Amino acid sequence: MTHRKAVALMILVTLLWSSAGVVTRHLDAARSFEVTFWRSAFNVVALTIGLSVMRGRALWHGIVRASWQVWASSVCWSVMYTAFMVAITLTSVANVLVTMSIGPLLTALLSRVVLGHRLATRTWCAIGVAGVGIVWMFWREAQASSAKQLVGIAVALGVPLSAAINWTLLHYSHHGEGEAGGSQDMMSAVLIGAVISALAMLPLSLPFQASVHDLSLLALLGVFQLAVPCLLVVRLTRVLAGPEIALLGLLEVVLGVVWAWVGAGERPSAVTLSGGSLVLGALLVNQALALRASRGLGTPTRQVQAKA
């Protein structure tokens, strides 16, 4: 897979991820923990079918003999699945997505400390500009938020923290000592994480209140907003570095806010829009400069990506 195709697929991943907020706003009766349970449960079903077709018996043998990297990644996935949906039922879509936007900075710092990655100056500049927009949005939103919304923001912090650890771990498993057989193992981590999330939410979800309409929407999220993009992103960590994945993932912030605005009438504030513009602008400039550098130097895409 070329670097350009990997970037295009990552944009598709963010498009699928960004649908959660607007779909959740159209639920009838399901709330909080039950929403998280059903989404994770449908994710488990989709992943079980998909990975069984792809891997066959090797999937289950791999789970039984899973390494520490697989289990660590599984915990990260479960926190990402759970914290996101719980947070989005406590506060606005914009607040959750803005909080998640600190992911690139956390991932870049973790990759630098743990893996010793050197990031290009343009990438640090992009993260810095995006960070300004994120801090601006977060500070102003926090001032106007109720206690319940602040709890939602606090829960949402679990997503970028877990994501930063996960992207760094996945990159290590594919390019470090865990490279041999790593791709298959780390695919199974997505499934194990979904199982952990569903089991953790089950006792908190009772008694169930979801309608047939709710279940159909949550099934849609479990398959197309979780299973498909999460499997794709595991594959993409073989081509894209963790900080680059996190930076591209910022598109979810912009797209998610737009979908919630257009599809659910959840209008973002002027502060959110201005900060989001900084985030999107930083992302576009960074990717444009990366593409120009790869063309101008005639450097293989994998080498350019490693330097990014």
C-alpha positions in Angstrom: 0.0 0.0 0.0 1.4 3.4 -0.9 1.5 6.3 1.5 -1.1 8.2 -0.6 -3.6 5.3 -0.5 -3.0 5.0 3.2 -3.9 8.6 3.7 -7.0 8.3 1.6 -8.2 5.3 3.6 -7.5 7.1 6.9 -9.7 9.9 5.7 -12.4 7.3 5.0 -11.9 6.0 8.5 -12.5 9.4 10.0 -15.6 9.8 7.9 -17.0 6.6 9.3 -15.9 7.4 12.9 -17.5 10.9 12.7 -21.1 9.4 12.3 -21.5 8.4 15.9 -22.6 11.7 17.3 -25.4 12.5 14.8 -26.7 8.9 14.9 -26.8 8.9 18.7 -28.9 12.0 18.7 -31.7 10.1 16.9 -32.1 7.4 19.5 -35.6 7.0 21.1 -35.1 5.4 24.5 -31.6 3.9 24.9 -29.3 6.0 27.1 -25.7 6.2 28.3 -24.4 2.7 29.3 -27.0 0.9 27.3 -26.0 2.8 24.2 -22.4 1.8 24.8 -23.3 -1.8 25.4 -25.3 -2.3 22.3 -22.8 -0.6 20.1 -20.0 -2.7 21.4 -22.1 -5.9 21.3 -22.9 -5.3 17.6 -19.2 -4.5 17.1 -18.4 -7.9 18.6 -20.7 -9.7 16.2 -19.4 -7.9 13.1 -15.8 -8.4 14.1 -16.3 -12.1 14.9 -17.9 -12.8 11.5 -15.4 -10.6 9.6 -12.2 -11.9 11.3 -13.4 -15.5 11.2 -13.8 -15.2 7.4 -10.4 -13.5 7.1 -8.4 -15.7 9.6 -10.3 -18.9 10.1 -9.2 -21.0 13.0 -6.0 -19.0 13.2 -8.0 -16.1 14.8 -9.0 -18.2 17.8 -5.6 -19.8 18.2 -4.0 -16.3 18.1 -6.3 -15.1 20.9 -5.5 -18.0 23.1 -1.7 -17.3 22.6 -2.1 -13.5 22.6 1.0 -11.6 23.6 1.1 -8.7 26.1 0.9 -6.2 23.2 -2.4 -7.7 22.1 -3.9 -7.5 25.6 -2.6 -4.0 26.2 -4.1 -2.8 22.8 -7.3 -4.6 23.7 -7.7 -2.5 26.9 -7.0 0.6 24.9 -9.7 -0.3 22.4 -12.2 -1.0 25.2 -11.6 2.4 26.9 -11.9 4.1 23.5 -15.2 2.4 22.7 -16.6 2.9 26.2 -15.4 6.5 27.1 -16.5 7.9 23.8 -20.1 6.8 23.9 -20.6 7.5 27.6 -19.2 11.0 27.1 -21.4 11.7 24.1 -24.5 11.0 26.2 -23.3 13.5 28.9 -22.2 16.5 26.8 -22.4 17.9 23.3 -20.8 16.2 20.3 -18.5 19.3 19.9 -17.3 19.1 23.4 -16.4 15.4 23.1 -14.7 15.8 19.8 -12.7 18.9 20.9 -11.5 17.0 23.9 -10.4 14.1 21.7 -8.4 16.5 19.5 -5.5 16.5 21.9 -4.7 13.0 20.6 -2.1 14.1 18.0 0.0 16.0 20.6 -0.2 13.1 23.1 0.7 10.6 20.4 3.6 12.6 19.1 5.0 13.1 22.5 4.6 9.4 23.4 6.2 8.2 20.2 9.1 10.6 20.8 9.6 9.3 24.3 8.9 5.6 23.9 9.9 4.9 20.3 12.4 7.7 19.8 10.7 9.0 16.6 11.9 12.2 15.2 9.1 14.4 13.8 9.6 16.8 10.9 9.4 20.5 11.8 6.3 20.9 9.7 4.6 18.2 11.7 5.4 19.8 15.0 4.2 23.1 13.6 0.9 21.5 12.5 0.4 20.0 16.0 1.2 23.3 17.6 -1.3 25.2 15.4 -3.9 22.6 16.0 -3.2 22.7 19.7 -3.9 26.4 19.8 -7.3 25.8 18.3 -8.0 22.9 20.6 -7.0 24.9 23.8 -9.1 27.9 22.7 -12.2 25.7 22.1 -11.7 23.7 25.3 -11.2 26.7 27.5 -14.2 28.6 26.2 -16.5 25.5 26.2 -15.4 24.6 29.8 -16.4 28.1 31.0 -19.9 27.7 29.7 -20.5 24.1 30.6 -22.7 22.6 33.4 -21.4 20.1 35.9 -22.8 17.2 33.8 -21.1 18.5 30.7 -17.8 18.8 32.6 -18.1 15.2 33.7 -18.7 14.3 30.0 -15.5 16.2 29.0 -13.5 14.4 31.8 -14.8 11.0 30.5 -13.9 12.0 27.0 -10.3 12.5 28.0 -10.0 8.7 28.2 -10.3 8.5 24.4 -7.2 10.5 23.3 -5.1 9.1 26.2 -6.0 5.5 25.2 -5.6 6.3 21.5 -2.1 7.7 22.0 -1.0 4.6 23.8 -2.7 2.4 21.2 -1.3 4.0 18.1 2.2 3.9 19.6 1.8 0.3 20.6 0.4 -0.7 17.2 3.3 1.0 15.4 5.8 -0.8 17.7 4.2 -4.1 17.0 4.4 -3.7 13.2 7.8 -2.1 13.0 9.6 -3.0 16.2 10.4 -6.3 18.0 6.8 -7.5 17.7 6.7 -7.3 13.9 6.6 -11.0 13.2 2.9 -12.1 13.1 2.0 -8.7 14.6 -0.7 -7.7 12.1 -2.8 -10.8 12.8 -2.5 -10.5 16.6 -3.3 -6.8 16.6 -6.4 -7.4 14.5 -7.7 -9.7 17.2 -7.1 -7.0 19.8 -9.9 -5.0 18.2 -12.3 -7.9 18.9 -11.1 -8.5 22.4 -11.5 -4.8 23.2 -15.1 -4.9 22.0 -15.8 -7.9 24.2 -14.3 -6.2 27.2 -16.4 -3.1 26.6 -19.6 -5.0 26.1 -19.1 -7.1 29.2 -18.2 -4.1 31.3 -21.3 -2.2 30.2 -23.8 -5.1 30.5 -24.6 -4.9 34.2 -24.9 -1.1 34.0 -27.3 -1.3 31.1 -30.1 -3.3 32.8 -33.0 -3.1 32.4 -32.8 -2.6 28.7 -35.0 0.2 27.2 -33.8 0.4 23.6 -36.5 0.2 20.9 -36.2 -1.7 17.7 -35.4 1.7 16.0 -32.6 2.2 18.5 -31.2 -1.3 18.0 -31.1 -0.8 14.2 -29.1 2.5 14.6 -26.8 1.0 17.2 -26.2 -2.0 14.9 -25.3 0.4 12.1 -22.8 2.1 14.4 -21.4 -1.2 15.7 -20.6 -2.4 12.1 -19.8 0.7 10.1 -18.7 3.2 12.7 -16.6 0.8 14.7 -15.8 -2.6 13.2 -14.9 -1.6 9.6 -12.9 1.6 10.4 -11.1 0.0 13.4 -9.9 -2.9 11.3 -8.8 -0.5 8.6 -6.8 1.6 11.0 -4.9 -1.4 12.4 -3.8 -2.2 8.8 -2.9 1.4 8.2 -0.4 1.5 11.2 1.9 -0.6 8.9 2.2 2.4 6.6 1.4 5.5 8.7 3.2 6.4 11.9 1.2 6.9 15.1 1.5 10.8 15.1 0.4 10.9 11.4 -2.7 8.7 12.1 -3.6 10.9 15.1 -3.2 14.1 13.0 -5.3 12.7 10.2 -7.8 11.6 12.8 -8.5 15.3 13.6 -10.8 15.3 10.6 -13.2 13.4 12.8 -13.6 16.5 14.9 -14.6 18.7 12.0 -16.8 16.1 10.3 -18.5 15.1 13.6 -19.4 18.6 14.5 -20.7 19.2 10.9 -22.9 16.1 11.0 -24.3 16.9 14.4 -25.1 20.4 13.2 -26.7 19.4 9.9 -28.3 16.1 11.0 -29.3 16.8 14.6 -29.5 20.6 14.9 -26.7 20.7 17.4 -25.2 24.1 16.4 -21.6 24.6 17.4 -20.5 27.9 18.9 -18.5 30.5 17.0 -15.5 29.5 19.2 -15.8 25.9 18.2 -16.0 26.8 14.5 -12.9 29.1 14.7 -10.9 26.6 16.6 -11.9 23.8 14.3 -10.8 25.9 11.3 -7.3 26.1 12.8 -7.3 22.3 13.3 -8.4 21.5 9.8 -6.0 24.1 8.3 -3.0 22.7 10.1 -3.9 19.2 8.9 -4.3 20.2 5.3 -1.1 22.2 5.2 0.9 19.4 6.8 -0.3 16.8 4.3 0.2 19.1 1.3 3.8 19.7 2.4 4.4 16.0 2.9 3.1 15.2 -0.6 5.2 18.0 -2.1 8.4 16.7 -0.3 7.8 13.2 -1.5 7.4 14.3 -5.1 10.3 16.8 -5.1 12.8 14.4 -3.6 11.6 11.3 -5.3 11.8 9.5 -2.0 10.0 6.2 -1.5 6.8 6.8 0.4 7.7 4.6 3.3 10.9 6.5 3.9 9.1 9.9 3.8 6.5 8.6 6.2 9.2 7.4 8.6 10.8 10.9 8.6 7.4 12.6 9.2 
